[in-house]
Amino acid sequence: MSLDVSTVAAILAMALVTYGTRLAGIFVSGRLSLAGRNKAAFDAIPPAVLVAVIAPVVLATGPAETIAAVIAGLSAMRLPLLATIVIGVVAVVLLRTVMV
């Protein structure tokens, strides 16, 4: 297998752009003075990204994962993050064992 120079250059350029956007987000977000609707929209970005990543997996894998996600979601309303993660993982393991 040989490496094409243009392919390596494209991969490095994409890596630099990705890294640059992440750094820019960190530096720019600290300098923004947001109020009202803009602040609410900015605060909604992390949960929206989390849901966009998790929802396809939860809905496309199987009933055990879907039920475990509902259990974890309900526990997240009352418990801290670490407890929610533990409950979600235990629920997936138990439901996969029972539903096989």
C-alpha positions as CSV (number, residue, x, y, z in Angstrom):
1,M,0.0,0.0,0.0
2,S,1.3,3.4,-0.9
3,L,0.4,6.8,0.5
4,D,-0.8,9.4,-1.9
5,V,0.6,12.8,-1.1
6,S,-2.7,14.6,-1.8
7,T,-4.6,12.2,0.4
8,V,-2.3,12.7,3.3
9,A,-2.4,16.5,2.8
10,A,-6.2,16.4,2.7
11,I,-6.3,14.4,6.0
12,L,-3.9,16.8,7.7
13,A,-5.9,19.8,6.4
14,M,-9.1,18.3,7.8
15,A,-7.5,17.6,11.1
16,L,-6.2,21.2,11.4
17,V,-9.6,22.6,10.5
18,T,-11.3,20.3,13.0
19,Y,-8.9,21.2,15.7
20,G,-9.1,24.9,14.9
21,T,-12.9,25.0,15.1
22,R,-12.8,23.3,18.5
23,L,-10.2,25.8,19.8
24,A,-12.2,28.7,18.4
25,G,-15.3,27.4,20.1
26,I,-13.5,27.4,23.5
27,F,-12.0,30.8,23.1
28,V,-15.0,32.5,21.5
29,S,-17.6,31.1,23.9
30,G,-15.8,32.7,26.8
31,R,-15.9,36.2,25.2
32,L,-19.5,36.2,24.2
33,S,-21.9,38.3,26.2
34,L,-25.2,36.6,25.7
35,A,-28.6,37.5,27.2
36,G,-32.1,36.4,26.8
37,R,-33.0,34.1,23.9
38,N,-29.4,34.0,22.6
39,K,-28.1,32.7,26.0
40,A,-30.9,30.1,26.0
41,A,-30.1,29.0,22.5
42,F,-26.4,28.8,23.3
43,D,-27.1,26.8,26.5
44,A,-29.2,24.3,24.5
45,I,-26.4,23.3,22.2
46,P,-24.7,20.6,24.4
47,P,-28.0,18.7,25.1
48,A,-29.0,18.9,21.5
49,V,-25.8,17.4,20.3
50,L,-26.0,14.7,22.9
51,V,-29.5,13.8,21.8
52,A,-28.5,13.8,18.2
53,V,-25.7,11.3,18.9
54,I,-27.6,9.1,21.3
55,A,-31.1,9.0,19.7
56,P,-30.2,7.0,16.5
57,V,-28.4,4.4,18.5
58,V,-31.2,4.1,21.0
59,L,-33.9,3.7,18.4
60,A,-32.0,1.6,15.9
61,T,-30.4,-1.1,18.1
62,G,-33.1,-3.0,19.9
63,P,-35.8,-2.9,22.5
64,A,-33.3,-3.5,25.4
65,E,-31.3,-0.4,24.6
66,T,-34.5,1.7,24.1
67,I,-36.0,0.6,27.4
68,A,-32.6,1.2,29.2
69,A,-32.4,4.7,27.6
70,V,-35.9,5.5,29.0
71,I,-34.9,4.2,32.4
72,A,-31.7,6.3,32.3
73,G,-33.6,9.3,31.2
74,L,-36.1,9.0,34.0
75,S,-33.3,8.6,36.6
76,A,-31.5,11.6,35.1
77,M,-34.4,13.8,36.3
78,R,-33.7,13.0,40.0
79,L,-30.1,11.6,40.3
80,P,-26.6,13.0,39.6
81,L,-24.8,12.1,36.4
82,L,-22.7,9.3,37.7
83,A,-25.7,7.5,39.2
84,T,-27.6,7.9,36.0
85,I,-24.7,6.4,34.0
86,V,-24.5,3.4,36.4
87,I,-28.2,2.9,36.2
88,G,-28.2,3.1,32.4
89,V,-25.3,0.6,32.0
90,V,-26.8,-1.8,34.5
91,A,-30.2,-1.6,32.8
92,V,-28.7,-2.4,29.4
93,V,-26.8,-5.3,30.8
94,L,-29.8,-6.8,32.6
95,L,-32.2,-6.2,29.8
96,R,-29.9,-7.7,27.2
97,T,-29.5,-10.7,29.5
98,V,-33.3,-11.1,30.0
99,M,-34.4,-10.3,26.5
100,V,-32.1,-12.7,24.6
